[in-house]
Amino acid sequence: MTNVPAVLRSHVQNDSASIDDTGSYDITGQVKNASTQPADEVKIIATYYDAAKNVIGTSFVYANDA
């Protein structure tokens, strides 16, 4: 991430994935702001791949302070 401006640096930590009771894929984790500036409206984008590494779907969510 050395080419990313300091204001945009963040990373996911403590992430895990599981399938819930309804068969949905749940991903949980924490987004750490590694910059010196506050981050507002952080959008997290997930890309899903099959065994052959083909993209089979995407989704997004906005992070909150919970």
BADOVEX-648071 format. One line per field, with one value per atom (N, C-alpha, C, O): residue number from 1; atom name; y negated, z, x negated. Coordinates in Angstrom, 1 decimal. Layout:
BEGIN
resi = c(NUM_...)
name = c(CA_...)
Y = c(Y_...)
Z = c(Z_...)
X = c(X_...)
***
This chain:
BEGIN
resi = c(1_1_1_1_2_2_2_2_3_3_3_3_4_4_4_4_5_5_5_5_6_6_6_6_7_7_7_7_8_8_8_8_9_9_9_9_10_10_10_10_11_11_11_11_12_12_12_12_13_13_13_13_14_14_14_14_15_15_15_15_16_16_16_16_17_17_17_17_18_18_18_18_19_19_19_19_20_20_20_20_21_21_21_21_22_22_22_22_23_23_23_23_24_24_24_24_25_25_25_25_26_26_26_26_27_27_27_27_28_28_28_28_29_29_29_29_30_30_30_30_31_31_31_31_32_32_32_32_33_33_33_33_34_34_34_34_35_35_35_35_36_36_36_36_37_37_37_37_38_38_38_38_39_39_39_39_40_40_40_40_41_41_41_41_42_42_42_42_43_43_43_43_44_44_44_44_45_45_45_45_46_46_46_46_47_47_47_47_48_48_48_48_49_49_49_49_50_50_50_50_51_51_51_51_52_52_52_52_53_53_53_53_54_54_54_54_55_55_55_55_56_56_56_56_57_57_57_57_58_58_58_58_59_59_59_59_60_60_60_60_61_61_61_61_62_62_62_62_63_63_63_63_64_64_64_64_65_65_65_65_66_66_66_66)
name = c(N_CA_C_O_N_CA_C_O_N_CA_C_O_N_CA_C_O_N_CA_C_O_N_CA_C_O_N_CA_C_O_N_CA_C_O_N_CA_C_O_N_CA_C_O_N_CA_C_O_N_CA_C_O_N_CA_C_O_N_CA_C_O_N_CA_C_O_N_CA_C_O_N_CA_C_O_N_CA_C_O_N_CA_C_O_N_CA_C_O_N_CA_C_O_N_CA_C_O_N_CA_C_O_N_CA_C_O_N_CA_C_O_N_CA_C_O_N_CA_C_O_N_CA_C_O_N_CA_C_O_N_CA_C_O_N_CA_C_O_N_CA_C_O_N_CA_C_O_N_CA_C_O_N_CA_C_O_N_CA_C_O_N_CA_C_O_N_CA_C_O_N_CA_C_O_N_CA_C_O_N_CA_C_O_N_CA_C_O_N_CA_C_O_N_CA_C_O_N_CA_C_O_N_CA_C_O_N_CA_C_O_N_CA_C_O_N_CA_C_O_N_CA_C_O_N_CA_C_O_N_CA_C_O_N_CA_C_O_N_CA_C_O_N_CA_C_O_N_CA_C_O_N_CA_C_O_N_CA_C_O_N_CA_C_O_N_CA_C_O_N_CA_C_O_N_CA_C_O_N_CA_C_O_N_CA_C_O_N_CA_C_O_N_CA_C_O)
Y = c(1.2_0.0_-1.3_-2.3_-1.2_-2.3_-3.4_-4.6_-3.1_-4.0_-4.7_-5.5_-4.2_-4.8_-6.0_-6.0_-7.1_-8.3_-8.0_-7.2_-8.6_-8.3_-8.5_-7.7_-9.4_-9.6_-8.4_-8.3_-7.6_-6.4_-5.1_-4.1_-5.1_-3.8_-3.2_-3.8_-2.0_-1.2_0.3_0.6_1.2_2.6_3.3_2.8_4.6_5.4_6.3_6.8_6.5_7.3_8.2_7.8_9.2_10.1_10.6_10.7_10.9_11.3_12.8_13.6_13.2_14.6_14.7_13.7_15.9_16.2_17.5_18.4_17.5_18.7_18.7_17.7_19.8_19.9_20.0_20.8_19.1_19.0_20.1_20.9_20.1_21.0_21.0_22.0_19.9_19.7_20.1_20.0_20.4_20.7_19.5_19.6_18.3_17.1_17.1_17.6_16.5_16.4_15.2_14.1_15.3_14.2_13.9_14.8_12.6_12.2_11.2_10.2_11.3_10.3_10.0_10.7_8.8_8.3_6.8_6.3_6.3_4.9_4.2_4.7_3.0_2.1_1.2_0.4_1.2_0.3_-0.8_-0.6_-2.0_-3.2_-3.4_-3.7_-3.2_-3.3_-4.7_-4.9_-5.6_-7.0_-7.9_-7.5_-9.1_-10.1_-10.9_-11.8_-10.7_-11.4_-10.6_-9.4_-11.2_-10.4_-9.9_-10.6_-8.8_-8.2_-8.2_-7.7_-8.8_-8.8_-8.0_-8.0_-7.4_-6.7_-5.7_-5.7_-4.8_-3.8_-2.7_-2.0_-2.4_-1.4_-0.2_-0.2_1.0_2.2_3.0_3.3_3.5_4.2_5.6_5.8_6.6_8.0_8.5_8.3_9.3_10.0_11.5_11.9_12.2_13.7_14.4_14.0_15.5_16.2_17.7_18.2_18.4_19.8_20.5_19.9_21.9_22.6_22.3_22.5_21.9_21.6_20.1_19.7_19.4_18.0_17.1_16.0_17.5_16.6_15.8_16.4_14.6_13.7_14.2_14.4_14.5_15.0_14.1_14.3_13.0_12.0_11.0_11.1_9.9_8.8_8.3_8.4_7.6_7.0_5.9_5.9_5.0_3.9_3.5_3.8_2.9_2.4_1.2_1.2_0.3_-0.8_-0.4_0.1_-0.7_-0.4_-1.4_-2.5_-0.9_-1.8_-1.7_-0.9_-2.4_-2.4_-1.4_-1.4_-0.4_0.6_1.5_2.4)
Z = c(0.0_0.0_0.0_0.4_-0.4_-0.4_-1.4_-1.2_-2.5_-3.4_-3.1_-3.9_-2.1_-1.7_-0.8_0.1_-1.1_-0.3_1.2_1.5_2.1_3.5_4.0_4.9_3.4_3.9_3.5_4.1_2.6_2.1_2.7_2.4_3.5_4.0_5.1_6.1_4.8_5.8_5.4_4.3_6.4_6.1_7.0_8.0_6.5_7.3_8.2_7.8_9.4_10.4_11.1_11.1_11.7_12.5_11.6_12.1_10.4_9.5_9.5_9.8_9.3_9.3_8.4_8.1_7.9_7.1_7.5_8.0_7.3_7.7_6.9_6.3_6.9_6.3_7.5_8.4_7.4_8.5_8.3_7.4_9.2_9.2_8.0_7.6_7.3_6.1_4.8_3.7_5.0_3.8_3.2_2.2_3.9_3.4_3.9_5.0_3.1_3.5_4.3_3.8_5.5_6.4_6.5_6.8_6.3_6.5_7.5_7.5_8.5_9.6_9.7_9.4_10.3_10.5_10.9_11.1_11.1_11.5_10.4_9.9_10.1_9.2_10.1_10.9_9.9_10.7_9.8_8.7_10.3_9.6_10.0_11.1_9.0_9.2_8.8_8.7_8.5_8.1_9.4_10.4_9.2_10.3_10.2_11.1_9.2_9.0_9.3_9.1_9.8_10.0_8.7_7.7_8.7_7.5_7.7_8.7_6.8_6.8_5.6_4.6_5.8_4.8_4.1_2.9_4.9_4.4_3.8_4.4_2.5_1.7_1.6_1.2_2.0_2.0_0.8_0.8_-0.1_-1.3_-1.2_-1.0_-1.4_-1.4_-2.8_-3.5_-3.3_-4.6_-4.3_-3.6_-4.9_-4.7_-5.9_-7.0_-5.7_-6.8_-6.7_-5.5_-7.8_-7.8_-7.7_-7.6_-7.7_-7.6_-8.7_-8.6_-9.9_-11.1_-11.1_-12.0_-10.0_-9.8_-10.7_-11.1_-11.1_-11.9_-10.9_-9.9_-11.2_-10.4_-10.5_-11.6_-9.4_-9.4_-8.7_-8.8_-8.1_-7.5_-6.7_-6.5_-6.4_-5.6_-4.7_-4.9_-3.6_-2.7_-2.0_-2.0_-1.4_-0.6_0.6_0.6_1.5_2.7_3.2_3.0_3.9_4.5_6.0_6.7_6.4_7.7_8.7_8.3_9.9_11.0_12.2_12.2_13.2_14.4_15.4_16.6_15.1_16.0_16.5_17.3)
X = c(-0.8_0.0_-0.9_-0.4_-2.1_-2.9_-2.5_-2.9_-1.8_-1.4_0.0_0.5_0.6_1.9_1.7_0.9_2.4_2.3_2.6_3.5_1.9_2.0_3.4_3.9_4.2_5.6_6.5_7.5_6.1_6.9_6.5_7.1_5.5_4.9_5.8_6.1_6.2_7.0_6.8_6.4_7.1_7.1_8.1_8.5_8.4_9.3_8.5_7.5_9.0_8.3_9.4_10.6_8.9_9.8_11.0_12.1_10.8_11.9_12.1_11.2_13.4_13.8_15.0_15.7_15.2_16.4_17.1_16.4_18.4_19.2_20.5_20.8_21.2_22.5_23.5_23.4_24.5_25.5_26.6_26.5_27.5_28.6_29.5_30.1_29.5_30.3_29.5_30.1_28.2_27.4_26.7_26.0_26.8_26.2_24.7_24.4_23.8_22.4_22.2_22.5_21.7_21.5_20.0_19.2_19.6_18.2_18.2_19.0_17.3_17.2_15.7_14.9_15.5_14.2_14.2_15.2_13.0_12.8_12.0_11.0_12.4_11.7_10.9_11.4_9.5_8.7_8.2_7.7_8.5_8.0_6.5_6.2_5.7_4.2_3.7_2.5_4.6_4.1_4.1_4.6_3.7_3.7_5.0_5.2_5.8_7.1_8.3_8.2_9.4_10.6_11.2_11.0_11.8_12.4_14.0_14.5_14.7_16.1_16.7_16.0_17.8_18.5_17.6_17.5_17.0_16.1_16.9_17.8_16.7_17.4_16.6_15.4_17.1_16.4_17.0_18.2_16.2_16.6_16.1_14.9_17.0_16.6_16.8_17.8_15.8_15.9_15.8_14.9_16.7_16.8_16.3_16.6_15.5_15.0_15.3_15.6_15.4_15.6_14.3_13.2_14.3_13.0_12.1_10.8_12.6_11.7_11.3_10.7_11.5_11.2_11.9_11.4_13.1_14.0_14.9_15.3_15.1_16.0_17.4_17.9_18.0_19.4_20.4_21.6_19.8_20.7_19.9_18.7_20.6_20.0_21.1_22.3_20.7_21.6_20.8_19.6_21.6_20.9_21.8_23.0_21.1_21.7_20.9_19.7_21.5_20.8_20.5_21.3_19.3_18.8_19.5_19.9_19.7_20.2_19.3_18.4_19.6_18.8_19.2_18.8_20.1_20.6_19.5_19.8)
***
